[in-house]
């Protein structure tokens, strides 16, 4: 495998001293299924790190993200946040999906504020909540649209709103399940740059599920490739290049070829 700006084996990846999120021997099996969806998943996320999860459709990426978010308990293994068991939804873990899931009867501003007063969220004054919402809307560049309703927003604006809703919680970990998959190429590029800005400004760690290798190369510090049935990590790449990375075409191209080669070498063989 190429060694340009990467360490390509999961055994070669440097150990994380104080992970903000860690999974050990995680397995997930749904009731009635003979085979596990995920098995033997080990993972450590460093503070401020962005990791992309790649893999073919149906391999179990979204199921894994639900486990890492505390939305789904693993069948076996453990998930910890800052060393403590993650036994459910955590106020410092925010999740965004491909569907922004905005409430159509609420303005952009109120959609961003939605959930701040839920039971699992820390208690805060009305002034504190309003300040968080204001900060989050400003961060994603939607201050002038705060009174608009979801029907008045473009696809990119709706995803910015969903991201602002996450940021209002001041997350320590941001989990993103193909949030830009339905956007056009120009808007998608804008959202990728916004993600880089958010991670930098908030110093949050992020896990991005994507089927787009180029997207993963542009935004990630590490890329994990999931494969097999049940799914496990079949390749890992650490990218030591400054962001944004549009000027590093040759280096990124070499890593891209390596990822595609790993996919090809591990794909199930079809009978002739």
C-alpha positions, 0 to 999 in steps of 0.5 A: 500500500502507498505510504503517502501521507497515510498509515494504511493498516489499522495495526499501524495507527497510533494509539489514542491516549485519552479518547473522547469516544471509544468502542471495544469489541462492539457487536450488534445483532438484531432479533431474529437475524442469524448473523450479526451486523457488526462484530469485533469493532474497536475504535478510539476517537481523539478530541478534535479529530474527524473520522470518516466511515466508508463502506458499501451500502448496507454494510452497517455504517448507520447501525454502527453510528446509532451504537456510537451515538447511544441510540442503540445498545450493542449486543456485546462490547462497550462504548465509553465517552471520556471513560464513562459508559455510554448507556443512552443519549448524551447531552454532549453528543449531537447527531445529524442525518441526511434528512434535516428533519425540521419541524415545518410549523417552526421557524428556522430559529425555533427549529435550532432551539428545539430540544434544548429543554429536553430532560437529558439536556443540562438546565439553563436559563432562557437567556443562555438558550437564546445565546446558544441559538444565536451563536449557532445560527451565526456560525452557519451563516443564516442570521438573515433567515432566522424567521423563515419556515422550512418550506422557504429554505433551500436544501443547503439552508435546511442542512445548515439549520440541522447543523446549527441545531446540533451546535446549539447543544455545544457538542463534544462529539458530532455524528453525521450520517451522510448529511450532504448526500442529497445536495448538489455538488456546489452546495455539498462543497460549501457544506464540507467547508462549513464542517471544517470551520465548525470542527475548528471553531468548536474544537469538536470531534466528528464522525462522518458516514459517507459513501463519497471517497473524495468527501472523506479525503477532503475533511478527515483526519482518518478514514475507516473502511468497513466491509465483510458480513458481519462488518468490521474494519478492513482498512484504515488511513491517516491523512496528514495534510493541512485543510482545506486540501483542494491543492493536494490532488496528487497526494489525495489521489494516491490514497484514493487508489489505495482505498479502491484497491482495498475495496477490490481486494476484499469484495466477494468473488462472484462465480464465473 
